[in-house]
Amino acid sequence: FLAQAVRTAIAAGASTINIPDTVGYSTPAEMRAIIERLRAQVPECEGITLSVHCHNDLGMATANTLAGILGGAAQFECALNGLGERAGNAPLEEIVMALRTRPDLYGADTRVDTTQIYRASKAVYGIIGRTAPMNKPIVGANAFAHEAGIHQHGIMANRSTYEIMKPEVIGIPTGQFVLGKHSGRHA
C-alpha cells in the first residue's frame, strides 16, 4: 500500500515524500526497514527526497528518526525541545547532535549552527513558561554536570572520557562539577 501511495505522489509531481510515524508507534528497526523497502521497491524514489516525521509517544522519536536516516531518508522533521502533539516530536537538538557526534555512523550533517542550540532552547522554554527537565539530553541542566568522583577525575584527566561532546559546541561556556556526596578527593 505504501509503495503504491508513494508512486502516486511521485506521478503527481511530488519532489518530497514524508513518511510519518504520527502516533509514535514504530520502532527503529521498522522505520529503517520502511525507508529501505521504499528505496528498493520504488525505483522512482531515486529522484525525490524521502523525509521522516516521528512522534515520541513511546520515547523513540530520536531513535526512529536516526533509523530513518540510516535507511536512506535525506530529510527529517523535528521540533526544538521535542515540542509537539501529545508526547512531542523528535527533538532537533538530539538529532542534530547525534549526526554531528557520530558522522562515522550516519554520514549525514545539517547546516544547524550548533552553538545556538542552548540559547534557542532556553528561549523557547522561556516563551512557554517552562524549564528543561534536569536530565534532558543536550540542553538539560545535568547534561554537562558531573558529581560522581570517578567522572570528575576522568574529566580532569581527559575531558572526552565522560563528555562525548563539548558544552561549547551547543553554546554552553563550560561544563560544571557538582560538589556533593558522590564527589571524590580529586574534585
Salt bridges, closest charged atoms under 4 A:
GLU36 OE2 - ARG32 NE 2.95
ASP57 OD2 - ARG86 NE 2.70
GLU77 OE1 - HIS53 ND1 2.61
GLU93 OE2 - LYS136 NZ 2.92
GLU94 OE2 - LYS136 NZ 3.18
ASP104 OD2 - ARG102 NH2 2.94
GLU163 OE2 - HIS146 NE2 2.89
GLU163 OE1 - ARG159 NE 3.04
GLU168 OE1 - ARG159 NH2 2.98
